Amino acid sequence: MMEGAPYCVVSHRRWCPGCRRDVDEEETVMNPEDEPVHAGCGWVCLESGFDEGLPGSGRCSGPDLALLHGAPGSEAAWIAEQKK
């Protein structure tokens, strides 16, 4: 891995307001409105973080992928792009 390279940490959670805790995906079912419901208490869970439903979510391509693989000049190109 490159020293000092930019990185992004993405997390995802489902929070049950009824139980006041994070719940695992195995503890939830989807209702007809496509919302996660906690099977333990029936509350609709609040989702935060990574959204799997967006096109391209969680995928790197092009210049971002070159940066991850350490291609020559990719870090400088990435920094220049961020300044725009």
Contacts in CASP RR format, 6 or more apart in sequence:
PFRMAT RR
TARGET T0000
AUTHOR 0000-0000-0000
METHOD contacts of the structure
MODEL  1
MMEGAPYCVVSHRRWCPGCRRDVDEEETVMNPEDEPVHAGCGWVCLESGF
DEGLPGSGRCSGPDLALLHGAPGSEAAWIAEQKK
2 70 0 8 1.000
2 75 0 8 1.000
5 67 0 8 1.000
5 75 0 8 1.000
6 67 0 8 1.000
6 78 0 8 1.000
10 49 0 8 1.000
10 50 0 8 1.000
10 58 0 8 1.000
11 49 0 8 1.000
11 50 0 8 1.000
12 47 0 8 1.000
12 48 0 8 1.000
12 49 0 8 1.000
12 50 0 8 1.000
12 52 0 8 1.000
13 22 0 8 1.000
13 47 0 8 1.000
13 48 0 8 1.000
13 49 0 8 1.000
14 22 0 8 1.000
14 23 0 8 1.000
14 24 0 8 1.000
14 25 0 8 1.000
14 28 0 8 1.000
14 36 0 8 1.000
14 38 0 8 1.000
14 45 0 8 1.000
14 46 0 8 1.000
14 47 0 8 1.000
15 21 0 8 1.000
15 22 0 8 1.000
15 23 0 8 1.000
15 45 0 8 1.000
15 46 0 8 1.000
15 47 0 8 1.000
15 48 0 8 1.000
16 22 0 8 1.000
16 23 0 8 1.000
16 38 0 8 1.000
16 41 0 8 1.000
16 43 0 8 1.000
16 45 0 8 1.000
16 46 0 8 1.000
17 43 0 8 1.000
17 45 0 8 1.000
17 46 0 8 1.000
18 38 0 8 1.000
18 41 0 8 1.000
18 43 0 8 1.000
19 38 0 8 1.000
19 40 0 8 1.000
19 41 0 8 1.000
19 43 0 8 1.000
23 38 0 8 1.000
23 45 0 8 1.000
27 38 0 8 1.000
27 39 0 8 1.000
27 40 0 8 1.000
28 36 0 8 1.000
28 37 0 8 1.000
28 38 0 8 1.000
28 39 0 8 1.000
28 45 0 8 1.000
29 36 0 8 1.000
29 37 0 8 1.000
29 39 0 8 1.000
30 36 0 8 1.000
30 37 0 8 1.000
31 37 0 8 1.000
31 44 0 8 1.000
35 44 0 8 1.000
35 45 0 8 1.000
36 44 0 8 1.000
36 45 0 8 1.000
36 47 0 8 1.000
37 43 0 8 1.000
37 44 0 8 1.000
37 45 0 8 1.000
38 44 0 8 1.000
38 45 0 8 1.000
50 57 0 8 1.000
50 58 0 8 1.000
51 57 0 8 1.000
60 68 0 8 1.000
63 74 0 8 1.000
63 77 0 8 1.000
63 78 0 8 1.000
63 81 0 8 1.000
64 78 0 8 1.000
66 74 0 8 1.000
67 74 0 8 1.000
67 75 0 8 1.000
67 77 0 8 1.000
67 78 0 8 1.000
END
